[in-house]
Amino acid sequence: MNEHVQTASSAPLFNPLAPEFIRDPYPHYERMRTTDPVHLTSFGTYVASRHAEVSLVMRDKRFGKDYVERTIRRYGPKIMDEPVFRSMSHWMLQQDPPDHTRLRGLVVKAFTARRVEDMRPRIQQIVDETLDRIIPQGRMDLIEDFAFRLPVTIICDMLGIPEEHREAFYTGSRDGGRLLDPVPLSPEEIQQGNAGNVMAAMYFQQLFELRRKNPGDDLTSQLVHAEEDGSKLTNEELTANIILLFGAGHETTVNLIGNGLLALHRNPDQLALLKARPELITNAIEEFLRYDSSVQLTGRVALEDIDDLGGRRIPKGETVLCLLGSANHDPAVYPDHPERLDITRPNVKPLSFGGGIHFCLGAQLARIEAEIAISTLLRRLPDLRLDDAVNAEWRPTFVLRGLKRLPASW
């Protein structure tokens, strides 16, 4: 056996922060699915890569979040003294029932199908105003100038963040993604996370005071009222979950739009097809979600001993990471060339928004924002071209998969 083959075969199966993994994780996933579908990583967690196991873990009540215990096992008991981890422990995303049920119940009304559908005119207005401002320039960064502004504006609307405060959110850092990665953070990264968390908490405390004095028809006013009702929400829960809603409300949608546009321009036949048949946009969004998911991973903890998960015994208390991006490429579910972008693919039901009780609240809003953004861009800028679709630069995070920038001109 030659040296190159030995090196390839001895490389870790799951090394999510390696540059080649971030650039294109899908060949690595294929290797995992075929050689070790429930893999024990070098940092002590199990990783499920096939659709069957991923789907089961997200929906089976024998698995839960157990965030505090999982984090202490990873970093030691003092980790919960760090502000960013203490805040994340209050996220509804990290809770098990009954706390999860209580917290999700407070915000779910803002994301009903009717309310989200009613946002279409506002979403279209923001996209058109953004393009009106940019088109005369002849060039833009599709991430910063286009994909980023739409979902940030919408979540600011939903949270009742005043117009005069928004510029800081449009120009703010997008460095928080590492907090969700499975590879443990360095002390410097933890300090960076703490600093960002403290800044966000300070701003939202001011917003809470504003909405106590001047309540509106927004989610923050609604949650401030629940906090005043003591039994429903503590101040720490209020602050943590507003930070979560702001981040989750834009981060994954930015990446969905950016990843979708890159996929189209790397597949000119699909781009031409969507321009010729704009009615395919709804199915195209599902295919973008499947083909290159904005969220690559979600995690659960075994609440009891699991005798057989893909041939593995999972002891109680162990973490199982579910590779959503890998499940979306599993040929057992997508037999017709899952590695290929096909906006006409039938029965696309990606796992990109998770599953079970933690299914993403904002899934339909993200779909509609991406649908309007991409279809309007293709209609109004038919000659748009990417400056370098081959060497697109990815953010150095794994769970939240998105581009740093995507320069384009016309």
N, C-alpha and C positions, 0 to 999 in steps of 0.2 A: 504494500500500500504506500503511495507516495506521501510526502510530507503535507501537502495541501489537503488531501482527503482526511488525514489524521487530525489536522487542526480543525477542519470543518466539523468532523464528527465529535470532537471533544469540546467544542464550543458549547456554552450553556444553552439549553433549549429555550429558556426564558430570561432574556437580558434586556428589559424594556427600555432602558435609558441609553443603550448603545446606539451610536449615530445611525448605523445601518438598519436597526430595528425601528427607530423613529422615522427614518426616511420611507421605509416600506415594510410594515410588520407582517404582511400577508404570507410571504413564503415561509416565514418562521412559524406562523400559525399552522400552515399545512403540515410542516414537519412535526409539530406537537400533536395534531389530530391523528396522524398516522402512526407515530412511534410511542407516545406517552400521553394519552388524552386527558388524564387527571394527573398532573405532574407535580412532584414535590420540589419546590424551588430551593435555591441555595440560602434564601433568607427565611425559610421555614414555613411558608404558606403553600397550600395546594392551589393549582391553577387548572380550571376546567376549560377545554377548548372546543369541544363538540357541542352542537346545538342541543342534543338530548339532555346532557348533564347541565349545561348552562340554564336551560329552560326549567329544569326540575329544581335546581338550587334556588332560583329566584322565587319560585312559587310554593315550595314545600315548607310547611310550618315547623319542620324539624330544624330549619335554618333561620337564624335571626341576625340582627345587627350587633348587639352587645358591644357597642363602640368603646366604652370606657375600659372594659376588661381586655378587649383586643389591643387597644393602644398601650395599656400598661404592660401587657405581655411583650410588646414590641420594643418599648422604650424604657420601661421601669416605672415605679410608682410616682416619681416626682414629675412626670410629664404633664399631669393634669394641673400643675402649678403654672404652666405656660398658657398665657391668655388665648392664643389661637386654638390650642387643643381643647381648652375648657369651653370656648365658644362653640367649636364644632361638635362637642358632646351634646349640645342642646339643639342641634339641627334636627328637624323632623326626619330628614333623610337618614339620620343615624339612630333613630329611636325604634324600639319595638312597642307593640301594644302593651298597655293602654295609652301611654304617652303619645305614641305615633298617631293613634286614632284621634286623640284630643287636639293635637297641634294641626294635623292635616284638615280636620273638620273646620278649623277657624279660617282657612284660606281657600278651601275648595270652591266656594261659591264664586270667587273672582275668576275662575277658569272654566265655568260651565260652557258647553258647546254654543249656547245662545249668545253669551256675553262675548266669547272669542269671535264668533262669526260677525257680531256687530262692530268689531274693530276693523273690519276690512277697509272701509273708506279712509280711516285715519292712517292705516298702514300704507295704502296707496298714495295718500297725500305726502307722507314723509319720503317715500321713495321718489316721487316726482319732484319734490322740492330739492332733494339731494342731487338728482340728476340735472335739474335746471341750473344749479350752481356750478356743477363740475363740467358739464359737456363743453362749454366754451374753452376750457383749458386744454382739451385734446389728449389728456393723459390723467391717470390717477392710480393710487394704490387701492385695489379692490377691497382689501381688508379694512384699512384705516378710514378711507374716505367714503366707503359705501356699505360694506357688510356690517361694520361695527356700529355705525350711527343709528341704523334702523332699530335693532332690538334694544339698544340702550335707551333710545327715546321712548319706546313703547313701555319698557319696565319703569322708567321715570314717570310716565303718565300714570301707570297703574299704582305706583307707590305714592303719588302725590308730591313728587320732588319738584319744587318751584323752578320755573324756567331759568331764573337768574342764578341758580345753583348748578346748572347742568354742565357747563363747560368743563368743570373739573372731572366730571364722569366721562366726557368724550375724550379727554386727553390723559386719563388716568392709566396707571400701569396695568399690564396684563400678565403679571409675574406670579399670580397665585396658584397656577395649575399644579405646581409641584406638591402642594399640600395633599393632593388626592392620590399621588403616585404610590405604588406598592413598595418601592425601594425607600428605606428609611431616610429621613432628612438629616442633613448635617447640622451642627449647632448654628452655623451662620444662616442656613436656610430657615431654621426655626425662628431665629431672631428677626429675620426679614418678614416672616409670616406674622409674628407678634406685632411688629411695627404697623403693617398694613391693617391688621385687625383692630388695633387701638385707634388708628385714624378713622376707620369706618365707624367704629362704635361711637366715637366723639361726634361725628357728623349726624348719625342717626338719632342720638340722644337729643340733639338740637331740633331735628325734624319732629321727634315725638312731642316735644314741648310746643312746637308750632301747631301741630295737629290737635293737641289737647285744647289749645286756645281757639283755634280755627278749624274745627273738623270739616272734612269734605267727603265726597263720594269716592274715596280711594281706600286702598288696602291698608295703608298705615293708620288712617283714622279708625278703621274697623278693628285693627289689632291693638291699638292704644286703648280702645274701649274694653277689649277683652282683658287687657292687663289691669285696667282699673277695677275690673270685676274679679280680681285676685285669684279666684278658684280656677280660672281658665288659662291664665298665662302669667308667668313671672317676668320681671324686667329683663333678667338674663335671657330667658327664652325669647322674649320680644326682640331684643337686640340681635341675638344670634340668627333668628329666622328671617328677619328683614335683610341681614347681610347675605344669607343664603338665597333668598328670593331675588335680590339684586344680581348676584353672581350667576345663579342658574338661569335667571330670566333673560340673560343676553349671551353668556359665554358660549353655550352649545349652538345657539342659532347663528352667531357669527361664523363658527366653524362649519356648520351645515351649508351656509351660503358659499363660503370660500372653497370648501372641499368639493362642492357640487360644480362650481364654475371651473375649477381646475380639471376635474374629471371630464367635463364636457370638452374643454379645449385640448385635452390629451386624446380625445376620441372624436375627431372631426366629423365622422359619419353620424354620430349621435347628436352632435351640435347642429348639424345641417337638418337632421330629422326633426329636432325640437323646434327649430325656426320654421320649418315647413308645416309642422303640425303642432301649433302651440297648445292645442287641447290635451296633449300628452303630459302637460306639466305636473298634474297631480300624481300620476304614476311615476313620473321622473323623480319627484321628490322622495318617494318611497325607495326607488332604486339608488338614489344618492345616499340615503340613510343606510342602506344595506351595503353598498359598494365601499364606502369609506366613512365609517361612522364617526361623528363628532365625539362620542363617548365610547371608549374602547373597553372599559372594564367596570364592573361593580363587584362588591364583595359581600359575603355572608359568613356567619360563624355557625358551626355545628352545635346545636343546643343539646344534642344527645349523641351517643355513638352511632355512626352511620356505617352499617355493615358492608355496603357495596355501592360505591359511586364510581361507575366506569371501571370496575375491577379493583378499586382501592377501598380500604377501610379508613374512614375519617373519624378519629377520636373526638369526643366531646371537647369543645373549646377551641378546636382548630379552625383556622380561616380558610375559606375556599374563595378564590378570585375567579369571577366569571368573565371570560373573554368574549365580550359582545361582538367585537369585530371579527373574531374567528368563527363564532357561531353563525354569523351572517354570510360566511363563505363556505359553510359546510355542504359538500356535495350531496350528503344524505337528504338535505332539504332543498337545495338548489342544484339539481343534477346537470343543468344545461350551462356549462362553463361559468361557474360562480365568480371566476377571476375577471370576467368580461363585463363591462358596462353595457346594459341593455335597457333603455328606458321604456321598452314595450314588454319587458319581462312580466309574465302573469303571476298573480298570487304572491306578490312580494309583501311579506309581513316581517320586517326586520325587528330584531330585539334591541334596537338602539336606544329606546326609551325605557329599558328595564322591563320588569314584570312583577306580578304579584301586587302586594299592598304598596310597594314603593314605585309603581309605574309613574312615570314623570307627569306631574300635574300640568305642565305647560306644553305637552306634546302637540296638541292641535294648534296652539298659538305658534309654535316654532314652524310647523308645516305651512301654515298660512303665510307667515312672514317670508319664508324662503320661496314659496310659490310666487308671491307677488313681486318680490325683489328680483328673482332670476328672470321671470317672464317679462317684466317691464324693462329690465336691462337689455335683454335680447331684442325686444321690439324697438326700443329707442336708440340703441347703439348696435345696429346689425353688423357694422364693420369693426367692432371691438376685437382686439387681438391681445393676447398675453405677450409681454416682452420676453419671457423665458419660461415656458411651461415645463421644460425638461428639468431644470435645476431649481424648482420651487423650494423655498426655504421653510422648513417646519419649525414650530416652536419646540424647545427642548423638554417637552413634557410628554407623558405617555397616555394617561387616562383621558385627558382633554386633548384630542388630536385636532390640530389646526395650524394654519400657516402664519408665519411672522408677517409676511407681506406678499402681495401678488400684483406687481406693476403691470399696467395695461395701457394701451393707447388706441386711438382711432383716427 
